[in-house]
Amino acid sequence: MSIAAFLLMNERVIIQANRGMPGQKYIFEFKDDDEMCYKIALKFLSSKCSKYDGHLRMLRSMIRG
């Protein structure tokens, strides 16, 4: 979900979103005529958004115990 949000922040157009099959939480499909979604998704890994997402996950796990 975090990468999908990052793609939206980078002006990508979402085509559809739905729940996946068991074991897959969500499936997001983006318009990718210029084939940039993969490159933008890779940028997520070194972005501040990725750090933020990591900290949120850690905080959730601390609360859940």
DSSP file (Angstrom, degrees, kcal/mol; ACC not computed):
  #  RESIDUE AA STRUCTURE BP1 BP2  ACC     N-H-->O    O-->H-N    N-H-->O    O-->H-N    TCO  KAPPA ALPHA  PHI   PSI    X-CA   Y-CA   Z-CA
    1    1 A M     >        0   0    0      0, 0.0     4,-2.4     0, 0.0     5,-0.2   0.000 360.0 360.0 360.0 -35.6    0.0    0.0    0.0
    2    2 A S  H  >  +     0   0    0      1,-0.2     4,-2.2     2,-0.2     5,-0.1   0.908 360.0  47.3 -63.8 -42.2    2.9    2.3    0.8
    3    3 A I  H  > S+     0   0    0      2,-0.2     4,-2.6     1,-0.2    -1,-0.2   0.888 110.2  53.4 -67.9 -37.0    4.4    2.0   -2.7
    4    4 A A  H  > S+     0   0    0      2,-0.2     4,-2.1     1,-0.2    -2,-0.2   0.916 109.6  48.0 -61.9 -42.5    1.0    2.6   -4.2
    5    5 A A  H  X S+     0   0    0     -4,-2.4     4,-2.3     2,-0.2    -2,-0.2   0.894 110.6  52.0 -63.5 -39.5    0.6    5.8   -2.2
    6    6 A F  H  X S+     0   0    0     -4,-2.2     4,-1.2     2,-0.2    -2,-0.2   0.897 107.8  51.6 -64.0 -40.8    4.1    6.8   -3.3
    7    7 A L  H  <>S+     0   0    0     -4,-2.6     5,-2.2     1,-0.2     3,-0.4   0.915 109.7  49.7 -61.7 -42.0    3.1    6.2   -7.0
    8    8 A L  H ><5S+     0   0    0     -4,-2.1     3,-1.6     1,-0.2    -2,-0.2   0.899 107.2  54.3 -62.9 -39.8    0.1    8.4   -6.5
    9    9 A M  H 3<5S+     0   0    0     -4,-2.3    -1,-0.2     1,-0.3    -2,-0.2   0.774 104.8  56.3 -63.4 -24.7    2.3   11.1   -4.9
   10   10 A N  T 3<5S-     0   0    0     -4,-1.2    -1,-0.3    -3,-0.4    -2,-0.2  -0.007 125.2-102.1 -99.3  28.0    4.4   10.9   -8.1
   11   11 A E  T < 5 +     0   0    0     -3,-1.6     2,-0.2     1,-0.2    -3,-0.2   0.696  68.8 152.1  65.6  24.6    1.4   11.7  -10.3
   12   12 A R      < -     0   0    0     -5,-2.2     2,-0.5    -6,-0.1    -1,-0.2  -0.587  44.3-123.4 -80.5 151.2    0.7    8.1  -11.5
   13   13 A V        -     0   0    0     18,-0.5    18,-3.3    -2,-0.2     2,-0.4  -0.852  16.7-140.2-102.0 123.9   -2.9    7.3  -12.4
   14   14 A I  E     -A   30   0A   0     -2,-0.5    16,-0.3    16,-0.2     3,-0.1  -0.677  16.2-174.9 -84.6 134.4   -4.5    4.4  -10.6
   15   15 A I  E     -     0   0A   0     14,-3.6     2,-0.3    -2,-0.4    15,-0.2   0.847  65.3 -13.0 -94.9 -44.9   -6.8    2.3  -12.8
   16   16 A Q  E     -A   29   0A   0     13,-1.4    13,-2.9     2,-0.0    -1,-0.4  -0.994  50.7-162.5-157.1 157.8   -8.2    0.0  -10.2
   17   17 A A  E     +A   28   0A   0     -2,-0.3     2,-0.3    11,-0.2    11,-0.2  -0.995  24.8 145.4-141.8 134.8   -7.8   -1.2   -6.6
   18   18 A N  E     -A   27   0A   0      9,-2.2     9,-3.1    -2,-0.4     2,-0.2  -0.976  49.6 -80.8-159.1 171.2   -9.2   -4.3   -5.0
   19   19 A R  E     -A   26   0A   0     -2,-0.3     7,-0.3     7,-0.2     6,-0.1  -0.569  45.5-137.7 -77.3 140.8   -8.6   -7.0   -2.4
   20   20 A G        -     0   0    0      5,-0.8     3,-0.1     4,-0.5    -1,-0.1  -0.147  32.0 -76.6 -84.3-173.5   -6.4   -9.8   -3.5
   21   21 A M  S >  S-     0   0    0      1,-0.2     3,-2.8     5,-0.1    -1,-0.2  -0.281  77.1 -57.1 -74.5 169.2   -6.8  -13.5   -2.9
   22   22 A P  T 3  S+     0   0    0      0, 0.0    -1,-0.2     0, 0.0     3,-0.1  -0.248 133.7  28.6 -51.5 133.1   -6.0  -14.9    0.5
   23   23 A G  T 3  S+     0   0    0      1,-0.1     2,-0.5    -3,-0.1    -2,-0.1   0.157 107.2  84.6  96.1 -17.6   -2.3  -14.1    1.2
   24   24 A Q    <   -     0   0    0     -3,-2.8    -4,-0.5     1,-0.2    -1,-0.1  -0.974  59.1-168.6-115.3 117.5   -2.5  -10.9   -0.9
   25   25 A K        -     0   0    0     -2,-0.5    -5,-0.8     1,-0.2     2,-0.3   0.979  65.9  -4.2 -71.2 -54.2   -3.9   -7.9    1.0
   26   26 A Y  E     -A   19   0A   0     -7,-0.3     2,-0.4     2,-0.0    -7,-0.2  -0.965  53.0-151.8-141.5 153.0   -4.5   -5.5   -1.9
   27   27 A I  E     -A   18   0A   0     -9,-3.1    -9,-2.2    -2,-0.3     2,-0.4  -0.994  14.7-173.4-127.1 124.6   -3.9   -5.2   -5.6
   28   28 A F  E     -A   17   0A   0     -2,-0.4     2,-0.5   -11,-0.2   -11,-0.2  -0.965   5.8-161.5-118.1 133.1   -3.4   -1.8   -7.2
   29   29 A E  E     -A   16   0A   0    -13,-2.9   -14,-3.6    -2,-0.4   -13,-1.4  -0.962   9.6-166.9-117.2 129.9   -3.2   -1.3  -10.9
   30   30 A F  E     -A   14   0A   0     -2,-0.5     2,-0.3   -16,-0.3   -16,-0.2  -0.850  29.7-108.4-115.9 148.8   -1.7    1.8  -12.4
   31   31 A K        +     0   0    0    -18,-3.3   -18,-0.5    -2,-0.3     3,-0.1  -0.610  40.7 173.5 -68.5 130.4   -1.6    3.3  -15.8
   32   32 A D    >   +     0   0    0     -2,-0.3     3,-1.6     1,-0.1    -1,-0.1  -0.222  21.5 142.3-140.3  46.2    1.9    2.9  -17.0
   33   33 A D  T 3  S+     0   0    0      1,-0.3    -1,-0.1     2,-0.1    -2,-0.0   0.840  82.1  44.8 -58.3 -34.9    2.1    3.9  -20.7
   34   34 A D  T 3  S-     0   0    0     -3,-0.1    -1,-0.3     0, 0.0    -2,-0.0   0.394 107.7-126.6 -92.3   3.8    5.5    5.5  -20.2
   35   35 A E  S <  S+     0   0    0     -3,-1.6     4,-0.3     1,-0.1    -2,-0.1   0.851  72.5 124.2  55.1  41.1    6.8    2.4  -18.2
   36   36 A M     >  +     0   0    0      2,-0.1     4,-2.6     1,-0.1     5,-0.3   0.563  42.1  87.3-103.3 -12.7    7.9    4.6  -15.3
   37   37 A C  H  > S+     0   0    0      1,-0.2     4,-2.8     2,-0.2     5,-0.2   0.901  89.4  50.1 -57.4 -43.3    6.0    3.0  -12.4
   38   38 A Y  H  > S+     0   0    0      2,-0.2     4,-2.0     1,-0.2    -1,-0.2   0.926 112.0  47.5 -61.9 -44.7    8.7    0.4  -11.8
   39   39 A K  H  > S+     0   0    0     -4,-0.3     4,-1.6     2,-0.2    -1,-0.2   0.900 113.5  47.6 -64.0 -41.1   11.4    3.1  -11.6
   40   40 A I  H  X S+     0   0    0     -4,-2.6     4,-1.3     1,-0.2    -1,-0.2   0.903 109.0  54.3 -66.5 -40.6    9.3    5.3   -9.3
   41   41 A A  H  X S+     0   0    0     -4,-2.8     4,-0.7    -5,-0.3     3,-0.3   0.883 107.1  51.7 -61.0 -37.8    8.6    2.3   -7.1
   42   42 A L  H >X S+     0   0    0     -4,-2.0     3,-0.8     1,-0.2     4,-0.5   0.863 103.1  58.3 -66.1 -35.5   12.4    1.7   -6.8
   43   43 A K  H >< S+     0   0    0     -4,-1.6     3,-1.0     1,-0.2    -1,-0.2   0.821  93.7  68.9 -61.7 -30.2   12.9    5.3   -5.8
   44   44 A F  H >< S+     0   0    0     -4,-1.3     3,-1.8    -3,-0.3     6,-0.6   0.878  88.4  64.5 -54.8 -39.6   10.5    4.6   -2.9
   45   45 A L  H << S+     0   0    0     -3,-0.8    -1,-0.2    -4,-0.7    -2,-0.2   0.798 110.2  35.5 -59.4 -31.3   13.1    2.4   -1.3
   46   46 A S  T << S+     0   0    0     -3,-1.0    -1,-0.3    -4,-0.5    -2,-0.2   0.200 100.7 104.5-107.3  16.2   15.5    5.3   -0.7
   47   47 A S  S <> S-     0   0    0     -3,-1.8     4,-1.3    -4,-0.2     3,-0.3  -0.489  81.3-116.8 -94.5 164.7   12.9    7.9    0.0
   48   48 A K  H  > S+     0   0    0      1,-0.2     4,-2.7     2,-0.2     5,-0.2   0.790 115.0  65.2 -66.0 -27.9   11.9    9.5    3.3
   49   49 A C  H  > S+     0   0    0      1,-0.2     4,-2.5     2,-0.2    -1,-0.2   0.885  99.4  51.3 -61.7 -38.2    8.5    8.0    2.7
   50   50 A S  H  > S+     0   0    0     -6,-0.6     4,-2.3    -3,-0.3    -1,-0.2   0.909 110.0  48.5 -65.8 -42.2   10.1    4.5    3.0
   51   51 A K  H  X S+     0   0    0     -4,-1.3     4,-2.3     2,-0.2    -2,-0.2   0.933 111.6  50.1 -61.5 -45.8   11.7    5.5    6.3
   52   52 A Y  H  X S+     0   0    0     -4,-2.7     4,-2.3     1,-0.2    -2,-0.2   0.923 110.3  49.9 -57.8 -46.7    8.4    6.9    7.6
   53   53 A D  H  X S+     0   0    0     -4,-2.5     4,-2.2     1,-0.2    -1,-0.2   0.893 109.3  52.1 -61.4 -40.7    6.6    3.7    6.6
   54   54 A G  H  X S+     0   0    0     -4,-2.3     4,-2.1     1,-0.2    -1,-0.2   0.902 109.4  48.9 -62.5 -41.6    9.2    1.6    8.4
   55   55 A H  H  X S+     0   0    0     -4,-2.3     4,-2.5     2,-0.2    -2,-0.2   0.892 109.3  52.7 -66.6 -39.4    8.8    3.6   11.6
   56   56 A L  H  X S+     0   0    0     -4,-2.3     4,-2.5     2,-0.2    -2,-0.2   0.922 109.5  49.3 -60.7 -43.9    5.0    3.3   11.4
   57   57 A R  H  X S+     0   0    0     -4,-2.2     4,-2.2     1,-0.2    -2,-0.2   0.908 111.0  49.7 -61.8 -42.3    5.3   -0.5   11.1
   58   58 A M  H  X S+     0   0    0     -4,-2.1     4,-1.9     2,-0.2    -2,-0.2   0.923 111.1  48.9 -63.1 -44.6    7.7   -0.6   14.1
   59   59 A L  H  X S+     0   0    0     -4,-2.5     4,-2.0     1,-0.2    -2,-0.2   0.901 110.3  51.4 -62.8 -41.3    5.3    1.5   16.2
   60   60 A R  H  X S+     0   0    0     -4,-2.5     4,-2.4     1,-0.2    -1,-0.2   0.913 110.0  49.2 -61.3 -42.1    2.4   -0.7   15.3
   61   61 A S  H  X S+     0   0    0     -4,-2.2     4,-1.4     1,-0.2    -1,-0.2   0.840 108.2  54.0 -69.0 -31.2    4.3   -3.8   16.3
   62   62 A M  H  < S+     0   0    0     -4,-1.9    -1,-0.2     2,-0.2    -2,-0.2   0.901 111.7  44.8 -65.8 -40.5    5.3   -2.2   19.6
   63   63 A I  H  < S+     0   0    0     -4,-2.0    -2,-0.2     1,-0.2    -1,-0.2   0.890 111.8  51.3 -71.7 -39.6    1.6   -1.6   20.4
   64   64 A R  H  <        0   0    0     -4,-2.4    -1,-0.2    -5,-0.2    -2,-0.2   0.769 360.0 360.0 -70.4 -25.1    0.4   -5.0   19.3
   65   65 A G     <        0   0    0     -4,-1.4    -3,-0.1    -5,-0.2    -4,-0.1   0.470 360.0 360.0  85.4 360.0    3.1   -6.6   21.5
